Amino acid sequence: MQELIILLLLGLALGYLGWRAYRSVAVKQAGCGKGCGCETDSAPKVLIRK
């Protein structure tokens, strides 16, 4: 029973570390991340002329 609890805690800890690692390398959106809408306004628009 004790081994099962230890393995469960180890699995949760590894899952948490994996989630944190994924979030650190995942693509981040522009803006402040507070949900104020600045991420759509702050990105400059580039016009390419042919």
Buried (B, 14 or more C-beta within 10 A) or exposed (E): EEEEEEEEEEEEEEEEEEEEEEEEEEEEEEBEEEEEEEBEEEEEEEEEEE
